[in-house]
Amino acid sequence: MIVQSFGGSEGVTGSCHLVKVDHMNILIDCGMFQGLDEDKNYEPFGFNPKEIDYLILTHAHIDHCGRIPLLVKQGFRGKIISTRPTYAVARIMLLDAAKVMGEEYKVNYKKALRKGKPEEAKPPLYDEDDVFESMEYFKVLLDYNEKYKLSKNVEVVFRNAGHILGSAYVELTVRENFNTKKIIFSGDLGTDDKLVIKPIDYPKGADVLFIESTYGNRNHRPLDQTIEEFKAAIIESFKDGGNIVIPTFALERAQEILFILRKMYDNGELPKCKIFLDSPLAISATKLFLQFPNQLNGEVLSYLKRGANPFVFPWVYFTESVEASKKINDIESGAIILAGSGMCNGGRIKHHLKHNLWRENSSVIFVGYQAKGTLGRQIVDGAKVVKIYGEEIAVKARIYTINGFSAHADQKVLLKFIKSTKDLQSLFLIHGEPEVMQVFKGKIKEETKLNPHIVKLKEYVYI
């Protein structure tokens, strides 16, 4: 059995791991490279897509599923295996990615034409038709703990990863030369405390573990403290009037914030306001959560059991059209605006920042990580003036940065996952920045008898 990583090693994004076993080629994830590595999306996969028999998808974040339509364009004709919610989420995420790439290409092509260098504008990796075609290859949809045979000697099962809706870690049971081995690929792992979905289910045992290391060097702030900080920011922000702008990731974070606001409304803690979910993708994702009640935790389910919507109440408005989005900017006070993108690099959030960032009585509440080089990071780092659509905008609004909402496991949870995996013989670290993985490796060696190996890109790992 051989494993090769063609993404998600020596970096966080572009998850793509090839398993060669029992005369089969099995791909674990096929994600898009993001951030500084996004040019890698235009490079060859490193393997022949036509030779892949199965693609097993851990979850539907773009850095894990974003190159599936490209894989199909280049000849993949095997079966895609995922959980049922992951299939539904992947559909809306991939369609949104295709739309964004198409829009960016049009803008970049016009700029390149004006420079006299149209060849500089890179075409989109795929379009919406490619997405629809790729969805036809989702042939096997499984529930958690449901076993599926890939061959006589290889079996797969998904376990709840507690990361996002439908997320799973993959257990492969392989019978080879009269021996049986269990191999786990973690995908992205979640936490013990979840606002909306059920928390992570820890493994009982395995021989080999490939584990993500995104936050292997630190621990998150406790969730209950994070929620209290967020609530205080909402209440304080409305004391002087103005609006509250919350850059929001469409999947998971938007639903978590809506649920906190719902509970504040029910408890009489929320000042009178209008709440706008101004993101077509987030609106679609919110509706999906209600279609999979078996994924939701007890507190959210209690709302559904009494016929109440955990995300929608009288003060909430879904604004899908561009016209409805523009009208929000006529409101000078008493509005909470949730919009994407989460790092303020594009989408409707930039318009709302343009209209509110310069106003001293308005607030911006950041509830997610802001990567270097993004507009969100500039604001968080204390910029006095930022450029939005070529216009200089003064930063006069109150800025709140609230950490602790991460959907990723921190060092404590990652170590708990490793220690829960009984009889572990081999441990491989993937999905992390090199310096973070070195810290995590040292911590693992300190607390266990294991000597983890940091997987290199395209390295042959023999099991």
N, C-alpha and C positions, 0 to 999 in steps of 0.2 A: 504494500500500500504506500503510495507516494502522495504528498500534499505540496502544492506550489501556490504561493500567494502572488497575484498579479495586481494587487491593490489592497489597501488596508494593512500594509506592513511598511515600516519605516515612515509612517504617516497615519492620519486618522481617516481620510476619506477614500473613496474609490474601492470599497470592499469587494473583493473578488478572489475566491480561493478554489483551486482546482484539486479534486480528489480523484486519483486513479486507483481503482480497486475492482477486482472481479471482472476484468475486461470491460469496465465501464468508465466513462468520464463524467464526473459529477461536479457541478459548479455550486459553490455556496455563495450566494449573492452575486450581483453584477451592478455595482454602484458607480455613480458619477464622481469624478474627482472635483473638488470644490476649492475655492480660495486660490492660493498661490499655485496650486497644482492643476488648475482646470485645463491647461493646454494638453495635459496627458490624455484627455478624452478623445483627442484627435489622433492619438498614436494607435498602432495595432494592439489587439488584445494580448498578444503573446501566445495564443493558442488558436486552433481552428474552430470557430463557432459551429461549423457543420458536424464536428466530431463530438459535441457535448450531448450526452444522453439525457441528463436531468439537470435542471437548475432548481436548487432548493433556496427559497427566499425567507430570510429570517424576519424581516419587517419592511415597511414601505417608506422609510426615509430615503430621500433621493440619493444619498451617498451609499445606499445599499441596493437600490433598485433602478437608479436613473439611467443605466445603459442597456436595460433589457430591450427596448425597441431597436437600438443599434445592433445588439446581438442577433436579433431576428433578421434585420436588414442584411446582415453579413452571413446568413445561412443557417442559424440555429433552427432545428426542427424537432427538438426533443420535447420533454414534458416539464412544465414549471409546477413546482409543488409549494404550496403556502397554506397558511391558515385562511379561513373564510374572510375574516375582517381585513387581513393583509391584502387579499385580492381586491376588495372594495376600495381600500385606501390607496393602493398602488394605481388604480385606474384614475382617480382624481388628481393624484400627485403627478403622474406622468403626463396627463393631458395639460395640466398647468405648466409643467416644465417645457413641453413642446410649444405652448402659446408664448411663454416668456422668451424662449430662444428665437422664435420667429419674429417677435417684436423687436428684440435687440438687434437681430440681423438687419432688419429694415433701416433702423437708425444708423447702424454702423456702416451699412452699404452707402447710404447717402453721404455720410462724412467722407468715406473713402473715395467716392466719385468726385466730390469737390476737391480732393487732394490730387485727383488724377491717377489714383491707385486702387481701383475697385477690387483687385485681387487680395488686398489686405483684409477685406471683410470676410471672416470665416462663416461659411454657411451653417445653419443649425444642424445638429447631429441627426435629428429626425423631426417629423411633423406629426400632426394629430392622427393622420391616416396610419402612420407607422405604429402609433400607440394602440389604435384599435386592432391592428393586425396582431401585435404582440400579445394582447389580452386573450387571443384565441388559444394560446399555448399554455394557459393556466388550466391544466387538465386534472390536477389532483388537489382538492381543497380539504384540509384536515382540521379536526378539532384538536385541542390540547390532549396529549396522552393517547392519541389514536395512532396505532402502529400501521405502517405501510411498507410492503416488501418491494424493494427496487429490483431484487433478483432473489434467487434461491438462498444466497448467502449474505445479503445486505438488507438491512431493515432500518427505516427512519421513523423517528417520533419527535413531535414538537412538545416542548415544555414552556410554560408561561415565563417570559423574561421580565415582565413588569416594566417595560420601557415605554411603549406607546400602544395604542389600540392594535391588538392582533400580534404583537411582537412575540418572538419565540427564540429559544436557543435550541439547537439541533443536536439530537443524539443519534449517532450512526452505530448500529451493532453489526459487526463484520465477523463472519465465520470463515477462517482461512487456515488451511493446513491443520485442521482438527483443533484449532484454537479459536476462542471467541474474544473479541476486543470491543470495547465501547469507547467511541470517540465523541467528544462534545465540542461543538463550535458555538461560542457564546452569542454571536451577533452583538447587539448592544444590550447591556443589562440595565435594569431599572433599580428601584430602591425599595426599602421596606415600608416607607410611608408614601402613599399615593393619594392624590386628591380625588381622582376620578376613576381610574381603572384599578383592578386588583393588583396587589403587590407581587413581587417576584416569588416564584416557587424554586427553592434550592434543590440542586441535584442530590441524589442519594449515593451515587458512585460512578466512576468511569476509570478507564485505563489511561486515557490521553485527553488533555484539555487544551483547546485553543481559546484564550480569553482576551477580551478587549481590555485596554489599559488607559482609556481616555483621561480619566481622573485618578490614575494610580498613584499620584503624588500628593493628594490632599483629600480632606473631608469637607462635606457640605455643612452649611449652617442648618440646625434643626428646622424642620418644616413648620412646626407650630410657631416658632419665633419669626420665621419669614412671613407667615400669614399675618401675624399681628403687626409687623412692620408695614406691610402693604396696606392693611386697613387704616392704620394711623396716617399714612401718606394720603389716602383718599380723603379722609375726614379733614385733615389739615389743609389740603389743597383747595377745598371748597369754601374755606372761611373768608377769603378775599374775593370770591367770585372767580370768573375765568373758566377755562376748560381744562380737562385733563386728557393728555394724549398718551396712549400706551402702545408703543411698538410691539407687535404681537406675532409670534410664530403661529401659523394657521392650524397646525396639528398639535394637539395636546395642550399647549400653553394657553391658547385662546379659550378652550373649554374650561381649563382650570380657573382662569381669571373670572369667567362668567359664573362659575359655580361659587366662588368666594363672594362675588357681588350678590348672587342670589341669596346666600345665607345672611349676608349683611342686611339685605332688604327684608328678609323674613324676621330678623331679630330687631328691626327698627334702628339699625346702626348706620344705614346708608342715607346720606343727605339727599333730598329731592333732586333728581337729575334725569337726564335722558342718556341712555347708553346705546352707542352705535357700534355694531359689529360690521365694520366696513371692509370686508374682504370676501369676495365670492368663494375663494378656496376654503377659508375658515368656516363660512356658512355651510358649505357642502360637507365639510368634516364634522361639524357639530351635529348635523342631521344623521350622519353615519353612526355616531356614538349611540344614538337611540335605537338603531337597528340591531345592536349587539349587546343586549342587557346582560348576557352571561359574562361579559368582559368587565362589567362595572363593579365598583366596590359597594359595600353594604349601605353606606350613607347616601350615595347617589341613587341606588336602587330603592331606598325608602321613599324617595320623591316619586319615582315611577309607580310604585305600588299604591300610592294614594292619588294617582292620576295627575300628578304635577310634573312639569318639565323642569329638570334641574338646571337648565341653562337659559331658560326664557321666562320672563315675568313682565308685568305691565310696563316697566320703564325701558325695556330692551327693544331695539329696532335693528332689523337686518337690512343693510343697504347693498343690494347687488348691482344696481345700475350705476353708471358713471354720473348720470344726472343727479341721482339721490345722494351720491357721495359729495358732489360739489355743493349741494344745498346745506350740508352740515357746516360748511365754512361761513354761513350766514349767522350761525349761533355764536354769540359773544360770551356766554357764560352758562354754566350748569350742564355741560356735556362731558361725558366720558367717551373717548373715541379709541376703539381698538382697531388697529389696521396694520397691514404688512407693507413692506417686509420687516421681519423682526430686527434686522440690523440697520434698517433705514436706507439701504442701498438702492431701493427701487420701490415701485408700487405706490399705493395711495397714501402711505404714511408720510411721504415727502411733501405732499400738498398740505397735509394737516400741520406738519411742522412749520412749513412756510407761513401759514396763517396764525400760528400760535406761539412759536418759539420766541418772538420778539416782545411778547406781552408779559409784563411783570406779574400780572395776576393769574397767569396760566401755569400749568405744570406739565412736565414730561416724566413719566414713571417707566424706567427700564426694568424689565422683569426677566431678561434673558442675556446671554453672553453676547458681547459686542466685539467682533474680531478686529484686529489691527487693519487699518486702511479703510474702515467703513465710516459712514457719516455718524452712526450711533456711537462709535468709539471716540470720534472727535468731540462729540458733545459730552460724553461721560468723562473724558480727560480734561474737560474744563475750557474748551475753546470759547472765546468771547464772540467770535463771528464765524459763521459757516456759509458755504456756498450751496444753494439749492436751486437747481435749474438755471445756473449761471448768475443768480442774484445773491448778493451778500445779505445775510440775515443775522441780525444781532441776537445773541443768546441771552435773553433777559428772564425767561421763565425759570421757575424752580425746577431743579433737576434732582430726581431721586434714582438711586441705583440699588435695587433690591436683589441680592443674591440668595440662592437657596431653593429656587424652583426647578433646578436641573432634573431632567428625566434620566440622566446617566448615573449609574452606580459610582459612589466615591471609593476611596481606598478601603474604608472599613467594610463596605458591602462586597467589594471584589475579593477581599481576603476571606470573608465569610463564605463566599461562593466556592473558593478554592478549598477551604477547610471542610466544607460540607461534602465535597467530592471524595468519597472514601476510595481507598485502594489506588489512588492516583500514582501513576508511574512516571509520566512525562507531562511537562507543562510548557506551553508555548505562548509567548506574548505577542499580540497583534493589536492593531488599531490604537496607536498612541504616538505622540511626538517622541523622538529618540531620547531626549533628556528626561522626560516623564517616565518612560519605560525603564530607564536605568535606576531611577529612584524606586520605582515599584519592584523591580527585580531585587534590589537590596533589601527592601522591606519583607518580601516573600522569604528570602533566605534567612532573614533574622527570625521569622516567626514559624517557619516550617522546615522540614528536612529536604525540601525540594530545591532543585537548582534550575530555574526557568531559563528557557532559551528565547532570545529576541529574534523573531523571524525576519529575515531579509527578503527584499523584493526578488521574486523568481527563484529563490533558493529551493533546492530539493530537500524535503523533509521526509525521511523514511520511517515508517511506523511498522 
